[in-house]
Amino acid sequence: MHILIGDVHGCLSELKALWQQLPLDKAHAIIFLGDLIDKGPDTDGVLDFVQAQRQHWPLVLVRGNHEAKALRAHRRGAPLEFNPTPERLTLLEQMLPFYVFKAGQQRCLAVHGGIYPAFWRHESALPDPETEAQWPRRLRDQVQRFLFCRYVNPKGHIVALGHENAEDHFWAESYAGQAGTVFFGHQPFLNGVARFARAYGLDTGCVFGGHLSAALLWPDGQLHWQQVPAQKAYAAPLSWEAPRPPQTL
Ligand SMILES: [Mn+2]
């Protein structure tokens, strides 16, 4: 089984509560979809908790835009929303740009934001995420956009935050399944897990007072959900985070 967990954003109490409900087993991969950090009450605690659990369980950490931003900020000496100990920075640096896996016969992709349609104009397949350091610059730039992907224009390019127009759409609405079934975070869906034809949005806005959600994906393709309500709204959503509700199934 694969267990996928949406954006934690420093919500340590909710993460610990969710953890209690998961069928933890060394044979089950647990995949975090990125944005473990920032906005919420205890990023330090979340990073230390994840680091500790990594010693016991097979964890996969997918990078979010907040982790990418924090690493960039740290490199130029800017302050972060958490105390950047060497252990916490190493954890962030080891996060993958995305993760490809198989659930039975089903091809799946775990990614923080999503895949914009124009990506497939240059590439026929996803590269190996483990070799990111050796990718050409162009490919790294293209994949970096997966971490930020929300709305796309009719040409399939990502629309800058707050600049969505009527002709633009949420990427998952038109995703044709080129990389298999996608599990993603990044876009908060406060009414619960978002189901698209070939993609599931697992950021259910815990830090905004929603839920922390996990998907339990069985090898036969069955999907179950585990959710923990937020103890409170720790942050207010920025207006651009829900420009208009994407069209889910
Ligand atoms: Mn994000």
Boltz pocket constraint, residues with backbone or C-beta under 6 A from the ligand:
constraints:
  - pocket:
      binder: B
      contacts: [[A, 35], [A, 64], [A, 65], [A, 66], [A, 112], [A, 147], [A, 185], [A, 186], [A, 187]]
      max_distance: 6.0
